[in-house]
Amino acid sequence: MTAFDAQRWISEPAKDSGYGRTAYQRDRARVLHSAGFRRLAAKTQVHTAGSDDFLRTRLTHSLEVAQISREMGERLGCDPDVVDVAGLAHDLGHPPFGHNGEAALHIVAEPCGGFEGNAQTLRVLTRLEAKVPGAGLNLTRASLDASCKYPWARQPGRRKFGVYADDRPVFDWIRSAGHGERKCLEAQVMDWADDVAYSVHDVEDGVHGGYLALRPLIDDADERAALCADVAAAYSDEPVDELAAALDQLLADPVVTEVADYDGSYRSQVGLKRMTSVLTGRFVASAIGATQSRFGTDPVRRYAADLIVPRTVRNQCALLKGMALRYVMRTRAAEEWYEQQRVILVELVQALSRTPQALDPVFAPLYEAAESDAEALRVVIDQVASLTDTAAVTWHRTLVAAPA
């Protein structure tokens, strides 16, 4: 790593902790100790936070992504703390109620450029977190670059993006090396770790929660075909027949068939954890092996290499995502509570725009300083996005649903 990589948006005095602490170790500590990171404990991953002691929240998911990122990155030669930071920080911008809340805020935020969880993460890291005035957590360039999952602005035809228009100055500073839309290796590692974690773990949570049964997939060819069609439409550019071959291979694996008749018993839970562990390890090891086959076994980092993920492994990861989509997310999305979540967030934005004095002391001055309606709306969006699930419900009850 170079001095360029270790630069911060706002220069800080050198710190001597007495034991050679690196700039990237300081970055990791700043994320771990941030308010936004703590709030992830009460934000939905797939299932509403707090609805079940077994199921994951955004916090536990982020810790798992960080662990996978750190181990994978370290084996490739990345600075372990940089990839750890990226894993810990990657979901800091996600709002209450998971992707359901993200979709609701994107609609109501259209007048100020939309809402995207990854663009919001950059905003939290570089502006909103209370550490260094005007710079958020003021992380190093390398750590911020590693956290940029979608290093481009909003574009027609692309739902995902990584920066809002008014955060462009710091984004351009982070990306000043001139790599276009190419992600650094650390960001690619974090991105794959995120895919692995949420695909495997969402299936684990779905099986345990009784939303997803693997036996029908194993026994029913029509159901397998329907799943492959869903995956081709939502998660993959691969032909359906390629996905079908990858699915057959996945479902024939003994660690998968062992949980086909999951019943919640201790023995079944052991089998489910074995499946989770084996698939995670396989997906990670395959990417490491393929990358080293392409670029050699010497340490690589930053823009010296790209992460290579074998086709079959990528397809199997996409198929696991499809299982969570088809059997968990669509089922939950039909529930009345999911519609209520969207209403809560939209009505909160509307209520705070009418009565900005209700904004908390962090956001109220920013609202007062806004020079346009769009800037004022963005402040309200920042406030609502920062809330936990429980806080969003409470604020809505106080500001909107309270009896006259």
N, C-alpha and C positions, 0 to 999 in steps of 0.2 A: 504494500500500500504506500502511496506517496503523500507528500504534504498537501497536494491538491485535493486528494480524497478526504483528508482529515480536516479541511477547512470548514468553518461554520459561517452561516449567513451573516451573523453579527459576531465580530471578533470578541473573544473573552480572554481575561487574564489566565495565564498558565496556572494549573493547579498541581501541587505536589502533595500527593497523599502519603508519600513515604514508602510506597511499595510498587512503583512503576505502573500505575493504572493507566491503561491506554484510553485514547479518545473514544474508542468504540465500546469499551466497557462502561464508560460514563454514559454513552448513548443508551445502552441497554438499561442501566439503572434509572435513567430519566423516564423511559417508557414504563418500566415496572412500577415506579412510584407515582405515576401520573393519575390524575382524577379520572381521565377518560378510560384508562385501563381498568380501574376499579369498577367503573360503571358497566363494563362488559359482563360482570357477574350476574346482572339483572337484565340482560338483553337476550332476546330470542335468537337461537341458532336455527332450528327448524320447529321444535316444539316450544310453546310459551315458557319462558324462564320461570322456574319454580313450580312447574306443574308436575314434576316427577323427580325424585332424588337421583335417579339413574341417568337421565337424559342430559345431553350437553347444552351448555350455554355458550355465548360468544366468548366468554373468558376461558372456559375449559378448552374450547376449540382453538383459541389463539395460543394457549400454552402447548397444545399438541402440535400445532403447525410449527411453532418455534423449536420444539424438540426435534421434529423431523428435519426441519431446515438446517438446524445446527449440525446434526450428525451427517447429513448428506453433504452440506457445504464444506465441512471440515475434511471429509474424505476426498473431496475434489481439490482442496487447497485454498478455499475461501477463508477470509477471516471469520472465525466462528461467531464472534460477537456481532458482526454486521448482519449475517444471515439470521441470527437469533433476533436481533432488533426488528428485522423485516417481518419475521413470523409473529412476533408479539404485537407489532403495530398495524398489521395489514387490515384489520377490521375496526380500527378506532373510530372511523367515520360512519360506521353503520348505525342506523337510527333504531328507535324502538320497533319491535315486532318483525325484525328480520327483513327478508326480501319483500314481504308484504308491505311493511312500512316504507321501504325504499321506493316501491312503485307508487305509493300514495303521495309521497313527498315530491317525486319527480313531476307528477302532474301539477300539483299546486305551486311548484317552484318554476314552472315554465317561464313566467315573465322575467325571471332573473337568471335564466340559463339552465334550468333543470336541476335535478339532484342525482348524484351518483355517489355511492358509498366510498369508492376509491378516491375520487376527487375530494370528497369530504375528509378522508383520512389525511391527505396532503394538507388540507386546510387546518385540521386539528394540530398536526405536527408542527406546522410552520407559522401559525397565527393564533389559534384559539387557546391552546394549553397555557396555563400560567406558570412560566418559568423565566423567560427572557422577553421583556417587552418588545413587541414588534416582530418576534421570531418564534413564538411558541416554545417548543422544547429546544430549539436551536441545535438540532442534531447535525452531525457532520454530513458533508456532501455524499459520501459513500453510503451511509445508512439511509439517507433520504432517497437516494437513487435506487437502493435495494428494495425500498418500500413502494416504488412506483410500478404497480402491476400493469397499468395501462398508460404508458408514457406518451399520451397525445391528448389534445383538446377535443371537445365535442365536435362530431362530424355527422353529416347526414348519412343515414343508413347504418350507423354504428351506435348501439345502445350504450356500450361501455366506454368510459373515458376517464382520464386521470387528473384533470386540472380544470378549474373554472377560469373564466377570463380574467377576473381580478386577482387571481393567484399566479398569473403568468410570469411576473418578474422573478419570483423565487424558483419557479419551475424551470425557467430558462437558465438560472444560475446553477441549479442542480445538473441540468442536461447540457451544460455549455461545452462539453467535449465534442459535440457535433455528430452524435451517433443516430440522429433521426429518431425513428420509432423503435429502434432495437433496444431490447432490455439488457441490462448488465447480467452477468452470470448469477449474481446473488439474487436478483429479482426473479430470474427464471427458476432458480432453486426454490425460492419462497412460493412461487406460483404453482409449481408441481407439488410441493409439500401441501399446499392448501387443497389442491385437487385430490390428492391421495387421502388427506385427513377427512375432508367432508364427504367424499364418496364412500369410503370404507366405514366411517363412523356413523354417517346418516343411515346406512343400511343396518349397522349394528343396533342403533337406537330404534329403527323401525321394526326390526325383528323382535327386540325385547319388548317394545311397547304394544305389540300385537297388530301393527298396521301392515306389516309385510310378511308374507309366508313364502318360503322358497319352494315348497313342494309343488304348487301349481305350475311354476316355471319349469321345473324338472320334468313333470309329467305331461304337460300340455304344449304341443308344438304351435298351436295357434296363439297361445299366450306369449310364447317366446317371440313369435313373429311380430306381434303387436308391440312388444317391448322394443324390439330392434327398430321398428318404424318410429316410435317415439324418440329414441336416441338419435336416429338419423335426422329427425326434424329439429331437435333441441340442442344436441351436444356434439355432433360429429358430422364431418363431411364424407365419411367412409360409406361405400355402398352397403346396402342392407345385408347382402350375402356375406361380406367380410365381418360385419358385426355379428351375424348369426354364428359364424364359425368361432369367433372369439367367445361368444356366450356359451356355446356348447362346451368349449374347453374349460371355461370358468365353472360351469355347473357340474362338470364331471370331476372336478377336483375334490378329493376326499375331505378337505377341510370345509368345503361348502356343503357337500351332501350330509356331513355330520350334523348340520344344524337345520336340515330340511324340515324336521318335525319338532322344532323348538317348542318346549313347554314351560320354560321359566324355572325349571329345577336347577339345582346346583350343577349337576352334570351337564345340562344344556348350556348353562352360563359359561362353564369352562370351555365347551366346544365353540361357543360364539366368540369368546375372547381369543381362542386359538385361531379361528378364521380371521379375525381382525388383525392379529399380530402377523400371521403368515402373509396375508395379502399386502399389508403395509410394508413389511420387509422386502417382499418380492418386487413391489413397484419401485421402491427406493433403490434396491440393489441393481435392478435392470437399468435404471437411468444412469447410475454411477458407472456400471460396466460399459454401457454403450458410449457414454461420453469419453471415457478413458480409451476405449478402442479407437475413437475418432481423433482425439487430441493428445493421447499419450498419458502416462501416469505421473508426469511431473505436475507439481501444484499449478493450478490455473485459477484466476479470479478476474473480477471486473469485466473487461471486454476482450480477454484473451481466448475465450472459448464460448460455445453455446451448449446448453444442456440438450442432450440427445435422449429422447424417450422412445423405446421400441414401439412399433406400430401396434402389435398385439396387446401390449401392456396399456398403451393409451386407450385402445378400444375397450379393454376390460374396465378401466377406470370410468370411461364414459357410460358403460352399461350399468355400473353400480350407481352412478348419478341418475340414470334413467329409472332404476328401481325406486330410488327415493322419490323421484318426480311422480312416477305413475301410481305408486301404492301409498305414499305418505303425503306429499305436498298437495296433490290434487284432491285427495280425500279431506285433508284439513282445510283446504281453500274453500270447500263447499260448506263449511260450518259457519253458522251465523256469527260466531265470535270473530272470524277473519274479516268479515265485512265491517263489523263494529270497530276493529282496529284501524281500518282505513278511514272510517268516519271520524274517529277520535283525532287522528293526526291532522286531517284536513280542517276540521272545526277548530282545533287548537291554533293552527296557523292563522285562520280567519279571526279568531277571538283576540290573539295577541297583536295582530295588525290593527285592530280597532282600539285596543287598550294597551299600548306599548308600555305603560307604566307598570304593568304586571310582569314584565321581563325581569330576570334576576339581575343583581348588581354588576355582573360581568357584561351582560349584553345590552342593558339599558343605555349606557353612554355611547355604545357603538350605534345604536338605533338613532339617538339624538344627533350624532355626527354624520349620519347618512346624507348624501347629497342628491339622491334620487329615490324614486319609489322602488326601483329594482334593488338598490343597495339596502334600503330598509327591509325589504322582503327577505333578502339574503340573511340579514341578522336574525329575523324571526325564524327562518329555516334552521340556522345554526343553533338557536335555542332549543327548538323542538327536537332536532336530531340528536342533541346531547343528552336528552332525557332517557332514563331507563323505562322499561315497560310499565312498571308500577307507578313511576312518577308521571308518565304520560296520562295514565288513567286518572290519577289523583288531580292533576292540573285540569284535565278536561271536566271532571266532576265539579271542581271549584269555579272554573271560568265559564263553562258552557252549560253543564247539565244541572247546576244547582237550582233548586226550586225558587221561584220568584217570591 
